Amino acid sequence: MTRHTKRRRRVIWEEWSLTAKLLTIMMTLMLVVLTGTSAWVLENLRSSLIERTDAQLIQASEALAIQAAETVLTPSPLASSEDRSPTEDSLRQLLPGTYYVQFYDGEGSEVYSPVAPIDGNEPQLPVIDEQTVSTMQGAPFTTDGSESQWRVRALRVENSQLLVAIAVPFDQDIDAVGERARNTVLGIGMLALALVAGVGYFAITNTFRPLHDIENTASKIAAGDLSQRVSTYPSNTELGRLSAALNTMLGHIEDSFDGRKQSEKRIRQFVSDASHELRTPLVTIRGYAELYRQGAITDPDQVGQAMERMESEAKRMTVLVEDLVQLARLDERRPTEIGPVDMTRLVRDGAADALAQAPDRDISLIGLDGEDAPQTPMVLGSEARLRQVIVNLAGNAVRHTTEGTEIEFAVGVVDVPHQPQMPQAPADARRPEARKRGLPVPNFLRLTAPWGQKPPAEAPQQDAPWPAQSAKSAPTGPHGPHADEGPAAGGSTRTDGSTASASVPPGDAPSQTIPTSGLTHSSPFVTGPLELGEDLSGFPYGRVRFELRDHGEGIAPDQVARIFERFYRLDSSRGRDTGGSGLGLSIVKAIVDSHSGAISVHPTPGGGATFRVDMPIPGPDSVRRQANRAPSQATPRKDDIP
């Protein structure tokens, strides 16, 4: 068989359907089993019949060997026919008429004429001598005859030097029984093959019907109908597991295509909005430039006004381009400087800045429960970007509220599990005189306890799994060292003259703080991607929560879902009565997402909107990862600084 022929047969086999292949394999195996079984049965049947014939032959030959000496009357070899008759008569009395008997001497020569059946059917005996008898040891053997095969047994006559060979023809019933058995087995086998073929085809077709359904479903999906799903089956079966996996995969595919469509839609909308936003200032600048070039503006006041408008539009376009660039960088996850960040300080600074920018608003700094703002644990991230989150949210609240509106900067901690105690602060940081100087004790140097519970007054010194804390690095804000001093640091002044403060509890009373996971202000800042070292998306160690609550008009429910989209404004018009490019909240969400945080919008009780930002508290793995990374010696690029 040539290689081409083998390849051709393999191709033909591969072109068959799975049903045809399985049916062919099943029929082939069935045919092999039936053939083997039939051959075994027929051989056993033939052996059984031969054993029965041999038993009769042995019984007759034993009787003849014992009585032959007495029944052979003619002593001389080759006696006449008249002399053989008594001998034949005597032998016929001992043996049936179908037996053949021949006497031999020790050298294999015939003695007396043979006693043969009347029908003339005689065996073709081999030489029967002493050696043959010794070799066969009385075992029957088969030899051919003139009309059929014979079973022969050679043995020695007792009390004589003669040898005798006794042969009996195969019973014709043996061949007849064998023939009938073969015909029966062949008929039953053919019937069984036909039955197996029909039942097998029906069973295979029904078994593969779910696969045909999957094939049809896949064809519909390929035609564009991504909503199609495969029928479900019991989960403990192969089809059940396959259908579940396929439906899950189809769901992901549909979601991916829907996401791609939505992404393409957002991109088209983004390009349209960006082009519109860029076109507006460009058209304004070009218009004033053409008026000036054509001499339509000659008065110095008009020229100054035109230059002022051109400069204003150029600034608007610059802000828009910078926002777009920042969003692109956030999307690319560019490396940035990360380190421990004090969210309480950032919120306090944001409240102070907002109060300075909008003194006509009632701005306050409080805790999540409405009491004084607590000192929260450190979080890992980029201080500049997290500060931008607060600034953008504060600016958004100021722009969309009216004079006298109450705006609350709330900060606190939620969902904090119980953790072991942290090491105490060094003795010099816990001295009462340090508190008297107005220097707050940083939270990462305090004893820790579950949120809302007081820790013991003194705790034994323990070894921490993170770098040693330092008492030298008190928080510093944008207003200079010890920014905690003064109204901007200690709290914001309300319009009624009261103060909401995040001050440290006076005296030596232990503060009700929560675990800080070992982060200190002296931890090195690292230039690189924001890697926390463990999955904090589920907030396993709790979260630092910042809420900016305003009591203005609020946000319509149908607008909440789109409020973080790029270029989306609460009003459908393109006007800039409230300023902004529609990218501020998109930047806020991108920054929070890059820090494994979460941001959401909720209605403020009594009216208004509350923007909630949750930042994960890092665990020991993140702390060790941060501590083991070598600080970068290179100065960050200007493009990397937001």
Protein Blocks (a to p, Z undefined) as FASTA:
>chain_A
ZZklmmmmmmmmmmpcfklmmmmmmmmmmmmmmmmmmmmmmmmmmmmmmmmmmmmmmmmm
mmmmmmmmmmmmblbghiafklmmmmmmmmmmmpcfkbccddddfkopaehjadddfkop
acddddddfklmmmnnopacddddfkbccdddddddehiabdcdddddddfklmmmmmmm
mmmmmmmmmmmmmmmmmmmmmmmmmmmmmmmmmmmmmmmmmnopakbccddddfkbmklm
mmmmmmmmmmmmmmmmmmmmmmmmmmmmmmmmmmmmmmmmmmmmmmmmmmmmnopambfk
lmmmmmmmmmmmmmmmmmmmmmmmmmmmmmnopacddddddfklmmmmmmmmmmmmmmmb
ccddddfkopacddddddeddfklmmmmmmmmmmmmmmmpcehiacddddddehiacddd
dddddfklmgfklmmnopacdfklcccddehiacdfbdcddddfbdcddfklccddfkog
hklgojklnoccdfkopacdfbdcehjbdcddddekhpafkbccdeddddehiafklopn
opaddddddfbebpafklmmmmmpghiafbfbfbfklgpjhlmmmmmmmmmmmnopacdd
dddehiacddddddddddfklmmmmmmpccdfbdcdfklpZZ
